[in-house]
Amino acid sequence: MASSSPLTGVILVDCARANASEGLAIAAERCGYGNDTARFQTALRTACSDMNVEIEGLSDLEDDDPAAVRAERGMNVAPDTPSDL
């Protein structure tokens, strides 16, 4: 759902990250910047800078490690047999 007014700060970064995989135009619209992608990118860089995070663009916020992959990591801890419970 698109914001009715332009988001700023941490909320903007969170929204942008959530929509990064959809592309610049959609992320800008959903974060309240409509078709003004230049203003969206400027606000996003400013918000990230305020958080001491340096980004080149929206693609830097894309999740390179999807949840499905993260879920497969780790190890299973279980007894060898049901009687060992």
Chimera marker file (.cmm) of the C-alpha trace (Angstrom):
<marker_set name="trace">
<marker id="1" x="0.000" y="0.000" z="0.000" r="1" g="1" b="0" radius="0.5"/>
<marker id="2" x="1.376" y="3.394" z="-0.965" r="1" g="1" b="0" radius="0.5"/>
<marker id="3" x="1.947" y="6.041" z="1.666" r="1" g="1" b="0" radius="0.5"/>
<marker id="4" x="-0.205" y="9.172" z="1.363" r="1" g="1" b="0" radius="0.5"/>
<marker id="5" x="2.763" y="11.420" z="2.171" r="1" g="1" b="0" radius="0.5"/>
<marker id="6" x="6.502" y="10.959" z="1.579" r="1" g="1" b="0" radius="0.5"/>
<marker id="7" x="8.146" y="8.830" z="4.227" r="1" g="1" b="0" radius="0.5"/>
<marker id="8" x="11.392" y="9.893" z="5.884" r="1" g="1" b="0" radius="0.5"/>
<marker id="9" x="14.081" y="8.491" z="8.150" r="1" g="1" b="0" radius="0.5"/>
<marker id="10" x="14.063" y="4.909" z="9.337" r="1" g="1" b="0" radius="0.5"/>
<marker id="11" x="10.504" y="4.397" z="8.096" r="1" g="1" b="0" radius="0.5"/>
<marker id="12" x="11.576" y="5.370" z="4.561" r="1" g="1" b="0" radius="0.5"/>
<marker id="13" x="14.536" y="2.979" z="4.660" r="1" g="1" b="0" radius="0.5"/>
<marker id="14" x="12.306" y="0.168" z="5.945" r="1" g="1" b="0" radius="0.5"/>
<marker id="15" x="9.712" y="0.794" z="3.214" r="1" g="1" b="0" radius="0.5"/>
<marker id="16" x="12.383" y="1.054" z="0.517" r="1" g="1" b="0" radius="0.5"/>
<marker id="17" x="14.015" y="-2.182" z="1.642" r="1" g="1" b="0" radius="0.5"/>
<marker id="18" x="10.676" y="-3.988" z="1.662" r="1" g="1" b="0" radius="0.5"/>
<marker id="19" x="9.990" y="-2.850" z="-1.909" r="1" g="1" b="0" radius="0.5"/>
<marker id="20" x="13.521" y="-2.863" z="-3.360" r="1" g="1" b="0" radius="0.5"/>
<marker id="21" x="12.969" y="-6.048" z="-5.357" r="1" g="1" b="0" radius="0.5"/>
<marker id="22" x="9.967" y="-4.445" z="-7.105" r="1" g="1" b="0" radius="0.5"/>
<marker id="23" x="12.123" y="-1.748" z="-8.685" r="1" g="1" b="0" radius="0.5"/>
<marker id="24" x="12.740" y="1.964" z="-8.268" r="1" g="1" b="0" radius="0.5"/>
<marker id="25" x="9.429" y="3.281" z="-9.622" r="1" g="1" b="0" radius="0.5"/>
<marker id="26" x="7.269" y="1.018" z="-7.462" r="1" g="1" b="0" radius="0.5"/>
<marker id="27" x="9.383" y="1.590" z="-4.346" r="1" g="1" b="0" radius="0.5"/>
<marker id="28" x="9.174" y="5.368" z="-4.845" r="1" g="1" b="0" radius="0.5"/>
<marker id="29" x="5.405" y="5.204" z="-5.263" r="1" g="1" b="0" radius="0.5"/>
<marker id="30" x="4.865" y="2.966" z="-2.238" r="1" g="1" b="0" radius="0.5"/>
<marker id="31" x="7.080" y="5.168" z="-0.072" r="1" g="1" b="0" radius="0.5"/>
<marker id="32" x="4.965" y="8.215" z="-0.907" r="1" g="1" b="0" radius="0.5"/>
<marker id="33" x="7.058" y="9.862" z="-3.630" r="1" g="1" b="0" radius="0.5"/>
<marker id="34" x="4.769" y="9.081" z="-6.558" r="1" g="1" b="0" radius="0.5"/>
<marker id="35" x="6.647" y="9.313" z="-9.866" r="1" g="1" b="0" radius="0.5"/>
<marker id="36" x="9.431" y="11.511" z="-8.447" r="1" g="1" b="0" radius="0.5"/>
<marker id="37" x="12.157" y="8.868" z="-8.322" r="1" g="1" b="0" radius="0.5"/>
<marker id="38" x="14.949" y="11.472" z="-8.106" r="1" g="1" b="0" radius="0.5"/>
<marker id="39" x="13.492" y="12.986" z="-4.935" r="1" g="1" b="0" radius="0.5"/>
<marker id="40" x="12.924" y="9.470" z="-3.552" r="1" g="1" b="0" radius="0.5"/>
<marker id="41" x="16.553" y="8.504" z="-4.158" r="1" g="1" b="0" radius="0.5"/>
<marker id="42" x="17.810" y="11.730" z="-2.572" r="1" g="1" b="0" radius="0.5"/>
<marker id="43" x="15.607" y="11.239" z="0.501" r="1" g="1" b="0" radius="0.5"/>
<marker id="44" x="16.671" y="7.588" z="0.745" r="1" g="1" b="0" radius="0.5"/>
<marker id="45" x="20.379" y="8.442" z="0.588" r="1" g="1" b="0" radius="0.5"/>
<marker id="46" x="19.856" y="11.146" z="3.224" r="1" g="1" b="0" radius="0.5"/>
<marker id="47" x="17.940" y="8.774" z="5.510" r="1" g="1" b="0" radius="0.5"/>
<marker id="48" x="20.622" y="6.110" z="5.145" r="1" g="1" b="0" radius="0.5"/>
<marker id="49" x="23.374" y="8.664" z="5.739" r="1" g="1" b="0" radius="0.5"/>
<marker id="50" x="21.634" y="9.774" z="8.948" r="1" g="1" b="0" radius="0.5"/>
<marker id="51" x="21.825" y="6.127" z="10.047" r="1" g="1" b="0" radius="0.5"/>
<marker id="52" x="25.541" y="5.964" z="9.087" r="1" g="1" b="0" radius="0.5"/>
<marker id="53" x="24.726" y="3.572" z="6.245" r="1" g="1" b="0" radius="0.5"/>
<marker id="54" x="26.211" y="4.342" z="2.853" r="1" g="1" b="0" radius="0.5"/>
<marker id="55" x="24.302" y="3.187" z="-0.233" r="1" g="1" b="0" radius="0.5"/>
<marker id="56" x="24.762" y="3.756" z="-3.941" r="1" g="1" b="0" radius="0.5"/>
<marker id="57" x="21.136" y="3.095" z="-4.781" r="1" g="1" b="0" radius="0.5"/>
<marker id="58" x="18.014" y="1.114" z="-4.028" r="1" g="1" b="0" radius="0.5"/>
<marker id="59" x="19.603" y="-2.162" z="-5.123" r="1" g="1" b="0" radius="0.5"/>
<marker id="60" x="21.951" y="-1.961" z="-2.117" r="1" g="1" b="0" radius="0.5"/>
<marker id="61" x="18.922" y="-2.546" z="0.113" r="1" g="1" b="0" radius="0.5"/>
<marker id="62" x="17.770" y="-5.710" z="-1.673" r="1" g="1" b="0" radius="0.5"/>
<marker id="63" x="17.899" y="-8.844" z="0.445" r="1" g="1" b="0" radius="0.5"/>
<marker id="64" x="20.614" y="-11.064" z="-1.030" r="1" g="1" b="0" radius="0.5"/>
<marker id="65" x="19.695" y="-13.805" z="1.424" r="1" g="1" b="0" radius="0.5"/>
<marker id="66" x="16.006" y="-14.713" z="1.056" r="1" g="1" b="0" radius="0.5"/>
<marker id="67" x="14.165" y="-16.268" z="3.996" r="1" g="1" b="0" radius="0.5"/>
<marker id="68" x="13.952" y="-19.655" z="2.252" r="1" g="1" b="0" radius="0.5"/>
<marker id="69" x="17.736" y="-19.856" z="2.114" r="1" g="1" b="0" radius="0.5"/>
<marker id="70" x="18.180" y="-18.633" z="5.703" r="1" g="1" b="0" radius="0.5"/>
<marker id="71" x="15.782" y="-21.308" z="6.951" r="1" g="1" b="0" radius="0.5"/>
<marker id="72" x="18.002" y="-24.055" z="5.526" r="1" g="1" b="0" radius="0.5"/>
<marker id="73" x="21.054" y="-22.969" z="7.510" r="1" g="1" b="0" radius="0.5"/>
<marker id="74" x="22.030" y="-24.373" z="10.862" r="1" g="1" b="0" radius="0.5"/>
<marker id="75" x="21.755" y="-27.864" z="12.179" r="1" g="1" b="0" radius="0.5"/>
<marker id="76" x="18.992" y="-30.034" z="13.497" r="1" g="1" b="0" radius="0.5"/>
<marker id="77" x="19.325" y="-31.057" z="17.113" r="1" g="1" b="0" radius="0.5"/>
<marker id="78" x="17.317" y="-34.147" z="17.977" r="1" g="1" b="0" radius="0.5"/>
<marker id="79" x="17.751" y="-37.408" z="19.869" r="1" g="1" b="0" radius="0.5"/>
<marker id="80" x="18.948" y="-40.455" z="17.954" r="1" g="1" b="0" radius="0.5"/>
<marker id="81" x="15.820" y="-42.408" z="18.798" r="1" g="1" b="0" radius="0.5"/>
<marker id="82" x="12.360" y="-41.572" z="20.181" r="1" g="1" b="0" radius="0.5"/>
<marker id="83" x="13.235" y="-43.416" z="23.407" r="1" g="1" b="0" radius="0.5"/>
<marker id="84" x="16.094" y="-40.937" z="24.014" r="1" g="1" b="0" radius="0.5"/>
<marker id="85" x="13.565" y="-38.136" z="24.456" r="1" g="1" b="0" radius="0.5"/>
<link id1="1" id2="2" r="1" g="1" b="0" radius="0.2"/>
<link id1="2" id2="3" r="1" g="1" b="0" radius="0.2"/>
<link id1="3" id2="4" r="1" g="1" b="0" radius="0.2"/>
<link id1="4" id2="5" r="1" g="1" b="0" radius="0.2"/>
<link id1="5" id2="6" r="1" g="1" b="0" radius="0.2"/>
<link id1="6" id2="7" r="1" g="1" b="0" radius="0.2"/>
<link id1="7" id2="8" r="1" g="1" b="0" radius="0.2"/>
<link id1="8" id2="9" r="1" g="1" b="0" radius="0.2"/>
<link id1="9" id2="10" r="1" g="1" b="0" radius="0.2"/>
<link id1="10" id2="11" r="1" g="1" b="0" radius="0.2"/>
<link id1="11" id2="12" r="1" g="1" b="0" radius="0.2"/>
<link id1="12" id2="13" r="1" g="1" b="0" radius="0.2"/>
<link id1="13" id2="14" r="1" g="1" b="0" radius="0.2"/>
<link id1="14" id2="15" r="1" g="1" b="0" radius="0.2"/>
<link id1="15" id2="16" r="1" g="1" b="0" radius="0.2"/>
<link id1="16" id2="17" r="1" g="1" b="0" radius="0.2"/>
<link id1="17" id2="18" r="1" g="1" b="0" radius="0.2"/>
<link id1="18" id2="19" r="1" g="1" b="0" radius="0.2"/>
<link id1="19" id2="20" r="1" g="1" b="0" radius="0.2"/>
<link id1="20" id2="21" r="1" g="1" b="0" radius="0.2"/>
<link id1="21" id2="22" r="1" g="1" b="0" radius="0.2"/>
<link id1="22" id2="23" r="1" g="1" b="0" radius="0.2"/>
<link id1="23" id2="24" r="1" g="1" b="0" radius="0.2"/>
<link id1="24" id2="25" r="1" g="1" b="0" radius="0.2"/>
<link id1="25" id2="26" r="1" g="1" b="0" radius="0.2"/>
<link id1="26" id2="27" r="1" g="1" b="0" radius="0.2"/>
<link id1="27" id2="28" r="1" g="1" b="0" radius="0.2"/>
<link id1="28" id2="29" r="1" g="1" b="0" radius="0.2"/>
<link id1="29" id2="30" r="1" g="1" b="0" radius="0.2"/>
<link id1="30" id2="31" r="1" g="1" b="0" radius="0.2"/>
<link id1="31" id2="32" r="1" g="1" b="0" radius="0.2"/>
<link id1="32" id2="33" r="1" g="1" b="0" radius="0.2"/>
<link id1="33" id2="34" r="1" g="1" b="0" radius="0.2"/>
<link id1="34" id2="35" r="1" g="1" b="0" radius="0.2"/>
<link id1="35" id2="36" r="1" g="1" b="0" radius="0.2"/>
<link id1="36" id2="37" r="1" g="1" b="0" radius="0.2"/>
<link id1="37" id2="38" r="1" g="1" b="0" radius="0.2"/>
<link id1="38" id2="39" r="1" g="1" b="0" radius="0.2"/>
<link id1="39" id2="40" r="1" g="1" b="0" radius="0.2"/>
<link id1="40" id2="41" r="1" g="1" b="0" radius="0.2"/>
<link id1="41" id2="42" r="1" g="1" b="0" radius="0.2"/>
<link id1="42" id2="43" r="1" g="1" b="0" radius="0.2"/>
<link id1="43" id2="44" r="1" g="1" b="0" radius="0.2"/>
<link id1="44" id2="45" r="1" g="1" b="0" radius="0.2"/>
<link id1="45" id2="46" r="1" g="1" b="0" radius="0.2"/>
<link id1="46" id2="47" r="1" g="1" b="0" radius="0.2"/>
<link id1="47" id2="48" r="1" g="1" b="0" radius="0.2"/>
<link id1="48" id2="49" r="1" g="1" b="0" radius="0.2"/>
<link id1="49" id2="50" r="1" g="1" b="0" radius="0.2"/>
<link id1="50" id2="51" r="1" g="1" b="0" radius="0.2"/>
<link id1="51" id2="52" r="1" g="1" b="0" radius="0.2"/>
<link id1="52" id2="53" r="1" g="1" b="0" radius="0.2"/>
<link id1="53" id2="54" r="1" g="1" b="0" radius="0.2"/>
<link id1="54" id2="55" r="1" g="1" b="0" radius="0.2"/>
<link id1="55" id2="56" r="1" g="1" b="0" radius="0.2"/>
<link id1="56" id2="57" r="1" g="1" b="0" radius="0.2"/>
<link id1="57" id2="58" r="1" g="1" b="0" radius="0.2"/>
<link id1="58" id2="59" r="1" g="1" b="0" radius="0.2"/>
<link id1="59" id2="60" r="1" g="1" b="0" radius="0.2"/>
<link id1="60" id2="61" r="1" g="1" b="0" radius="0.2"/>
<link id1="61" id2="62" r="1" g="1" b="0" radius="0.2"/>
<link id1="62" id2="63" r="1" g="1" b="0" radius="0.2"/>
<link id1="63" id2="64" r="1" g="1" b="0" radius="0.2"/>
<link id1="64" id2="65" r="1" g="1" b="0" radius="0.2"/>
<link id1="65" id2="66" r="1" g="1" b="0" radius="0.2"/>
<link id1="66" id2="67" r="1" g="1" b="0" radius="0.2"/>
<link id1="67" id2="68" r="1" g="1" b="0" radius="0.2"/>
<link id1="68" id2="69" r="1" g="1" b="0" radius="0.2"/>
<link id1="69" id2="70" r="1" g="1" b="0" radius="0.2"/>
<link id1="70" id2="71" r="1" g="1" b="0" radius="0.2"/>
<link id1="71" id2="72" r="1" g="1" b="0" radius="0.2"/>
<link id1="72" id2="73" r="1" g="1" b="0" radius="0.2"/>
<link id1="73" id2="74" r="1" g="1" b="0" radius="0.2"/>
<link id1="74" id2="75" r="1" g="1" b="0" radius="0.2"/>
<link id1="75" id2="76" r="1" g="1" b="0" radius="0.2"/>
<link id1="76" id2="77" r="1" g="1" b="0" radius="0.2"/>
<link id1="77" id2="78" r="1" g="1" b="0" radius="0.2"/>
<link id1="78" id2="79" r="1" g="1" b="0" radius="0.2"/>
<link id1="79" id2="80" r="1" g="1" b="0" radius="0.2"/>
<link id1="80" id2="81" r="1" g="1" b="0" radius="0.2"/>
<link id1="81" id2="82" r="1" g="1" b="0" radius="0.2"/>
<link id1="82" id2="83" r="1" g="1" b="0" radius="0.2"/>
<link id1="83" id2="84" r="1" g="1" b="0" radius="0.2"/>
<link id1="84" id2="85" r="1" g="1" b="0" radius="0.2"/>
</marker_set>
